[in-house]
Amino acid sequence: MSKKNIKQYKNQQIPENKFINKSKATGRKSDSLTYYLLLAAIVAITIVSFSSSLNNKFVNWDDNVYVVENQLIKDISPKGLIEIINRILKTSCP
């Protein structure tokens, strides 16, 4: 390339890509504060919503069969997990 071509190449403007999102974070402290306040509000609402369920006990309708006496969930090895998945697929898929 000649020097003239190099100068033309350097001065060439690159066309803008219309698909690239140009919006950037402003980096202001208020943006991060808003983010953390929103995150804290979501966590607080979730905790308040589900806190009453922490005191629940077994209902004894089918918990003994599916949880307490279930031999599948007592073996949490890779072989046991494969057996659980196979049993679920056998019973729920036609």
Contacts in CASP RR format, 6 or more apart in sequence:
PFRMAT RR
TARGET T0000
AUTHOR 0000-0000-0000
METHOD contacts of the structure
MODEL  1
MSKKNIKQYKNQQIPENKFINKSKATGRKSDSLTYYLLLAAIVAITIVSF
SSSLNNKFVNWDDNVYVVENQLIKDISPKGLIEIINRILKTSCP
1 9 0 8 1.000
25 31 0 8 1.000
58 64 0 8 1.000
58 67 0 8 1.000
58 68 0 8 1.000
67 73 0 8 1.000
72 80 0 8 1.000
72 83 0 8 1.000
72 84 0 8 1.000
72 87 0 8 1.000
73 84 0 8 1.000
75 83 0 8 1.000
END
